[in-house]
Amino acid sequence: MKIDCKALAYTATADSLNITDDKAKSIGNIFYIGYTVKSARKARPSTFVFTGGAASAYLHMAALGPRRVEFADNGSVLATLRG
């Protein structure tokens, strides 16, 4: 990814958190993708994005992820990735 024309190396981690009831019975999972950067700064901002049940691929690949797919006005996917 480039910010202000400088390359920024990041690690993408995909995982899930198991949700349990009061008897430790699994009742669901929350899937997440985290993007991390090794940095000398101790305090870094965090952003949490919830999809409300919709596919998260559109959030990560079209809007908020470090690399984005570009779409034409008609909704078709262009061949290049930005980021």
N, C-alpha and C positions, 0 to 999 in steps of 0.2 A: 504494500500500500504506500502511496506517496501523499505527504502532507506538506504544503509549501515547497514542493519540488524536492523534498527529502524523503528517501526510502525509510519506511518504518516496518521493521520485522515484527510479526505477531504470531501467536499460536492460537488456533481455533480448537476448542474442546467441546465435544457433544457428549452429553450424558443425561441421566435422569435421576430424580429424587423419588424414592419410594415413600408414599403417604400411608400411614397406618392409623387404625382406630385406637381407642383406649385399651384394647386387649392385644395390641401389636399385630393385628390382622391387616394384611395389605389391602387397601381399598382404592389404590390408584397410583399413578406416576405423573410427575411433572417433568417433561422433557425440556432441556435447555441447551443453548449454545453460548459459550463464553469466549470472548476474544481478549487475550492478555498480551501485554507488552512488558518486557523487562525494562525497567526504568530506574534512574537514580532518584526520581521523585518519590517521596513516601506517600503523599496524598494524591489519589487519582479519582476523578469522578466516575460514578457508575450509572448506567442507564438500564432500567428494567422495562421491557416491552411485553405486554400481554396481548394475545391475539383474540381472545374471547372464543376460542374453539376453531378459528379458521386456520388454514395451513400456514405455518410460520415461514415456509420457503419464500413467500412473497416479501415478507419483512426483511429477511436476510439477503436475498438475492436481488431485490428490486428497490429497496429503500434504505435500510440501515446498516447492512453488513459492510465490511471493508472492501469487498469487491461486488460490483453491481452489474446486472444484466441490463442492457439498454433495450427499451421497447419503442417501436414505431408508433405513430399516432393511431394506427388501426389495431394496436395491441400485439402485433407480431414481434417476435424476438429478433433483434439485430445480432449480427455475428460477433460483436466485440464485447469484451468485459471492461468496465471502468474500475479504477482503483489501484 
